[in-house]
Amino acid sequence: MTDYILRETKGTPGAPLVFTFHGTGGDENQFHGLAEQLWPGAHVVSPRGDVSEHGMARYFRRTGEGVYDMDDLATRRDAMAAFVRSRIRDTGATRIFALGYSNGANIAAAAAFVHPDLFTDVIAMHPLIPWTPEPQKGLSGSRWLITAGERDPICPAPMTRALAEYLRDQNVDVAEHWHPGGHELAQSELAAIQSFIA
């Protein structure tokens, strides 16, 4: 199993287990404090991506903007799933959240498509899934929040809507939140996350 550089907060027994996944160039600190605030008392685990792209941490390789190395993605997706499972065993948590932004949202989503029992709830901020995932009945009943920018040049709105449609076809409970800007995180997304987890 991959040994990630990570930040971890031990929670109280029975509390949710929250994984945070940073964007390209971020690290294990990008959303860790936010998760501690959003889920007081939760177990919070924030692994750093183990791929370096010009010195910026990522969770899997790509050959260009929006062009993924699919073999590398598959390998790292499965390694991340094994890591997540180990923390689920360690904590005994039954409510498992993924909170990911951009590249972090993509690794969480990719893992969930193939390992649908990993997360009960996924918060995917500005995801980009440039392929059509296989149908996955195991996703049925999970909850997803997708947040996005209407004019995001990196994650085009039609692809984000296609992801939401795919999830609805798998019987996922999907909420969407859109802001009028681009790839940046907007304050309104935080409000949408708060209402999603309330």
Secondary structure, 3 states (H helix, E strand, C coil): CCCCCEEEECCCCCCCEEEEECCCCCCCCCCHHHHHHHCCCCEEEEECCCEEECCEEECCCEEECCEECHHHHHHHHHHHHHHHHHHHHHHCCCCEEEEEECHHHHHHHHHHHHCCCCCCEEEEECCCCCCCCCCCHHHCCCEEEEEEECCCCCCCHHHHHHHHHHHHHCCCEEEEEEECCCCCCCHHHHHHHHHHHC
